[in-house]
C-alpha cells in the first residue's frame, strides 16, 4: 500500500506542479486557448490558484519524504480535494466536463485517507 500511495503522491504532485508553473508563468490571454475557464478569473486569481496548487504539490511529497511534519502530506491532499471540488463546480457552471477534476479529487482523497 505504501508504494501505491507514493506513486499516487508523485503523479499528483507532478500534475499539480505542472499546472502551477503554467498558471504562474503564462499570461491570462495565452491561457484562454487551453483553459477557457480563465475568462471568469483575474490574472491575480489565476496566479493564486497556481500558488495553491504548487504548495499542495510540494506538500504531497516533501513532508512525508523527509519525515518533517508528515501530517502536512494528508492535509495537502485534503486541500487538493477541496480545490478540485471547487474547480468541478466552476466547470459545471460553465457547461464543461468535470470528469478530470473528479478523478484528481478521488486520487487525492485516496492519498489523504491512506496517509492519515
C-alpha positions in Angstrom: 0.0 0.0 0.0 2.9 2.4 0.8 4.3 2.0 -2.8 0.9 2.6 -4.3 0.4 5.8 -2.2 3.9 7.0 -3.2 3.1 6.5 -6.8 -0.2 8.5 -6.4 1.6 11.2 -4.5 4.3 11.6 -7.1 1.8 11.6 -10.0 -0.5 14.1 -8.4 2.5 16.3 -7.4 3.8 16.3 -10.9 0.3 17.1 -12.4 -0.3 20.0 -9.9 3.2 21.3 -10.1 3.0 21.5 -13.8 -0.4 23.2 -13.7 1.0 25.7 -11.1 4.0 26.6 -13.2 1.8 27.2 -16.2 -0.7 29.4 -14.2 2.1 31.4 -12.7 4.2 31.9 -15.9 1.7 32.3 -18.8 -0.4 35.3 -19.3 -4.2 35.0 -18.9 -4.8 35.8 -22.6 -2.4 33.0 -23.6 -4.1 30.5 -21.3 -7.6 31.0 -22.8 -7.0 28.6 -25.6 -6.2 25.7 -23.3 -8.1 26.8 -20.2 -11.2 28.6 -21.3 -12.4 29.0 -17.7 -9.8 31.6 -17.0 -12.1 34.1 -18.6 -14.0 34.0 -15.3 -11.0 35.0 -13.2 -8.5 37.9 -13.0 -4.8 37.3 -13.6 -4.2 37.6 -9.8 -6.8 34.9 -9.1 -5.2 32.6 -11.6 -1.8 33.1 -10.1 -3.3 32.4 -6.6 -4.8 29.2 -7.8 -1.4 28.3 -9.3 0.3 29.1 -6.0 -2.2 26.9 -4.0 -1.6 24.0 -6.4 2.1 24.4 -6.3 2.3 24.5 -2.5 0.0 21.5 -2.3 2.1 19.6 -4.8 5.2 20.1 -2.7 3.2 19.2 0.4 2.2 15.9 -1.1 5.7 14.7 -1.2 8.2 16.7 0.8 6.9 16.3 4.4 6.3 12.6 4.1 9.7 12.0 2.3 11.7 13.9 4.9 9.7 12.9 8.0 9.4 16.6 9.0 5.8 17.4 9.9 4.4 14.4 7.9 0.9 15.4 8.9 1.2 18.1 6.2 1.0 15.4 3.4 -2.6 14.3 4.1 -3.5 17.9 4.8 -2.2 18.9 1.4 -4.2 16.1 -0.2 -7.3 17.3 1.5 -6.6 20.8 0.3 -6.4 19.4 -3.3 -9.7 17.5 -2.9 -11.3 20.8 -1.9 -9.6 22.6 -4.7 -10.8 20.0 -7.3 -14.4 20.1 -5.9 -14.4 23.9 -6.4 -12.9 23.5 -9.8 -15.6 21.0 -10.7 -18.3 23.4 -9.7 -16.7 26.2 -11.8 -16.5 23.8 -14.8 -20.0 22.6 -14.3 -21.4 26.1 -14.2 -19.7 26.8 -17.5 -21.1 23.6 -19.0 -17.7 21.9 -19.2 -16.6 18.4 -18.3 -15.9 17.8 -14.7 -14.5 14.2 -15.1 -10.9 15.1 -14.8 -11.5 17.2 -11.7 -13.4 14.4 -10.1 -10.6 11.8 -10.9 -8.0 14.1 -9.4 -10.1 14.7 -6.3 -10.6 10.9 -5.9 -6.9 10.2 -6.2 -6.1 13.0 -3.7 -8.7 11.6 -1.3 -7.1 8.2 -1.5 -3.8 9.8 -0.6 -5.4 11.7 2.3 -7.1 8.6 3.7 -4.0 6.4 3.2 -1.7 8.9 4.9 -3.9 9.8 7.8 
